[in-house]
Amino acid sequence: MKLSLFGVGDAGTRLVDKLLQAEVETGRNFTDGNVLAFNTAAEAFGETDTLPEERQILIGDTHSAVNQYVEPDADGPDTDAASATDRDHSPGVAGDPELGAEVADDELPEIRRALISLTTPKSTRR
């Protein structure tokens, strides 16, 4: 049995990466490369070790409410709940599910393209 894995957001991206890492460590191939991770924060992909670049799908990079640049914080991460002003300094949609849904809706063509490429037999991919 082969599985297809889809990661959405930071946690989904990390989960897919860890499962691919388990494939490498155990020598068991249970995905056959059928993985995709969708994220609004490009920085999240920089934290992966095993997820192939062609399986990392950045969405919302042209959306006006999505932040792609995050200033380094000398004090480290803040543990307070994210506020509207925190969103200005957090990557992607900063955990805002409504904004995430809006971005995903706007990016449906890109999401569909990525899903179609995943389901296309490898022998016919360009």
Beta strands, then each sheet from edge to edge (+ up, - down):
strand 1: 5-8
strand 2: 35-39
strand 3: 56-58
sheet 1: 1+ 2+ 3+
end
